[in-house]
Amino acid sequence: MILCWMLGVGALQFLQPGALALVVCGLAVVALFGARLRTLRLLRRVRILLIAIIVLFAGFTPGEAVLADWPALSPSREGLLQALAHAGRLVAVVCCVAILLERLSTERLIGGLYALSRPLAVFGLPAERVAVRMLLVLRYVDSPRAHVWRELLHEPGEVENERLQLQRERLGVLEWGVLGIGFAYLLWAYA
C-alpha cells in the first residue's frame, strides 16, 4: 500500500494542469469523506506553506501581468499557473497522507517507508535519518495538540528524551512484485 502511495505521489509530479486539477479534486473528495478531521488538520498545518508558494511563484515569476493597469504590483499569468500547480500537488499529497494515515499508524507508515528506502543507501540516502525525521514531522503534524511546541519555547524546564524505534517491516512477495513492475515500467518509459 505504501509503495503504491509513493508511486502515486511521484506520478503527481508529471501530470498536466488539467489532469492535476481533476486528481486534486477527486483526492480532496475522497479524503474529506474518508478522513475529514485529519485532512482538515493537515491542510491547516500547511496553510502558510500554501500561501508562500502562491506569493512566491505568482509574485516573482516573470511574465504577462494579470492586472495590466498596475504591472509592478500584478502577479504574472505564468506565475499564477505555476503557483496553482505546485499548491495543487501539495494539497494532493496532503490528502494522500491523510487517507494513508487513516489506514496505518504513523509508526507502521514510517516503518514501511524505511523498508522501501533502505535500498537507496547505495546512493547515499541515510534511510534511518530520513525515517526518524519523517516520524517526528508526522507526529507533530498529525497531533491535535500541535501548538504545544509554543509552550516549550516560553516555559523552560525538563525536556523529555524519548527513545524512537523504527518498526522494521520486511517486504513480502507482493511488495517485491509491485516494486519490480514499477522499476520495469520506469526502465521501459525512459528507454
C-alpha positions in Angstrom: 0.0 0.0 0.0 2.8 2.4 0.9 4.7 1.6 -2.4 1.5 2.3 -4.4 1.1 5.6 -2.5 4.8 6.5 -3.2 4.3 5.8 -6.9 1.1 7.8 -7.0 2.8 10.8 -5.3 5.6 10.5 -7.8 3.1 10.4 -10.7 1.5 13.6 -9.5 4.7 15.4 -10.5 4.2 14.6 -14.1 0.5 15.5 -14.5 -0.5 18.3 -16.8 -2.5 21.1 -15.1 -6.0 19.9 -16.3 -5.4 16.4 -15.2 -3.8 17.6 -12.0 -6.9 19.7 -11.1 -9.2 16.7 -11.6 -6.9 14.5 -9.5 -6.7 17.1 -6.7 -10.5 17.5 -6.7 -11.0 13.7 -6.6 -8.5 13.2 -3.8 -10.0 16.0 -1.8 -13.4 14.5 -2.0 -12.1 11.0 -1.0 -10.0 12.5 1.8 -12.8 14.6 3.2 -15.3 11.7 3.2 -12.8 9.1 4.4 -10.6 11.2 6.8 -12.3 14.5 7.3 -10.8 15.7 10.6 -7.3 14.5 9.7 -7.5 16.1 6.3 -8.6 19.4 7.6 -6.0 19.3 10.4 -3.2 18.6 7.9 -4.4 21.3 5.5 -4.4 23.8 8.4 -0.8 22.8 9.2 0.4 23.6 5.6 -1.7 26.7 5.0 1.3 29.1 5.5 3.3 27.0 3.0 0.5 27.2 0.5 0.4 31.0 0.9 4.2 31.2 0.5 4.0 29.1 -2.7 1.3 31.3 -4.2 3.0 34.5 -3.3 6.5 33.5 -4.4 5.5 31.9 -7.7 2.8 34.4 -8.6 4.6 37.5 -7.5 8.2 36.7 -8.6 7.8 34.8 -11.8 8.3 37.0 -14.9 5.6 37.1 -17.5 2.5 38.8 -18.6 0.9 40.9 -15.8 -2.7 39.9 -14.8 -3.6 43.5 -13.9 -2.5 45.4 -16.9 -3.1 48.8 -15.2 -0.6 48.0 -12.4 2.1 45.8 -13.8 4.5 46.5 -11.0 2.0 45.1 -8.4 0.4 42.5 -10.5 1.2 38.8 -10.4 2.1 37.2 -13.7 -0.1 34.7 -15.5 2.7 32.3 -15.8 3.5 32.6 -12.1 -0.1 32.1 -11.1 -0.2 28.9 -13.2 3.0 27.6 -11.6 1.7 28.6 -8.2 -1.6 26.7 -8.7 0.2 23.6 -10.0 2.6 23.5 -7.0 -0.1 24.2 -4.5 -2.3 21.6 -6.1 0.4 19.0 -5.8 0.9 19.9 -2.2 -2.8 19.6 -1.4 -2.9 16.3 -3.3 0.0 14.9 -1.2 -1.6 16.1 2.0 -4.9 14.4 1.0 -2.9 11.2 0.2 -1.2 11.3 3.6 -4.5 11.8 5.4 -6.0 8.8 3.6 -2.9 6.7 4.3 -2.8 7.6 8.0 -6.4 6.5 8.4 -5.4 3.1 7.3 -1.9 2.8 9.0 -0.5 4.0 12.3 2.3 6.6 12.0 4.8 4.0 13.2 3.8 1.5 10.6 3.8 4.1 7.8 7.3 5.2 8.8 8.4 1.5 9.1 7.2 0.9 5.6 8.9 4.0 4.2 12.0 2.9 6.0 11.9 -0.6 4.5 11.3 0.9 1.0 14.0 3.5 1.2 16.8 1.2 2.6 18.0 0.1 -0.8 18.6 3.8 -1.6 21.5 3.8 0.8 23.6 2.8 -2.3 23.1 6.4 -3.4 24.0 7.9 -0.1 20.4 8.3 1.3 20.5 7.6 5.0 17.2 5.7 5.4 17.4 5.8 9.3 17.7 9.6 9.4 15.0 10.2 6.9 12.7 7.8 8.7 13.3 9.4 12.1 12.7 12.9 10.7 9.5 11.8 8.9 8.3 10.2 12.1 8.9 13.4 14.1 7.2 15.6 11.5 4.2 13.3 11.2 3.8 13.1 14.9 3.8 16.9 15.1 1.6 17.5 12.0 -0.9 14.8 12.9 -1.2 15.7 16.6 -4.4 17.5 17.6 -2.2 19.5 20.1 0.5 20.7 17.7 0.5 24.1 19.4 2.3 22.6 22.4 5.7 23.5 20.9 4.9 27.1 21.6 4.6 26.4 25.3 8.0 24.8 25.3 9.5 28.0 23.9 8.1 30.1 26.8 8.5 27.6 29.7 12.0 26.3 30.2 12.1 23.0 32.0 12.8 19.4 31.8 12.8 18.1 28.2 11.6 14.5 27.9 14.0 12.4 26.0 12.0 9.8 24.1 13.7 6.8 22.5 12.5 6.4 19.0 12.4 2.9 17.5 11.7 2.2 13.9 9.5 -0.8 13.1 11.3 -2.8 10.6 8.9 -4.4 8.2 10.0 -6.9 5.7 8.9 -6.7 2.1 6.7 -9.6 1.1 6.3 -11.3 -2.2 3.5 -8.9 -3.3 5.6 -5.8 -2.4 8.6 -7.2 -4.3 6.4 -7.9 -7.3 4.9 -4.4 -7.4 8.4 -2.9 -6.9 9.7 -5.0 -9.8 6.8 -4.0 -12.1 7.4 -0.3 -11.1 11.1 -0.5 -11.9 10.4 -2.3 -15.2 7.9 0.4 -16.2 10.4 3.1 -15.4 13.0 1.4 -17.5 10.6 1.0 -20.3 9.2 4.6 -20.1 12.7 6.2 -20.1 14.4 3.9 -22.6 
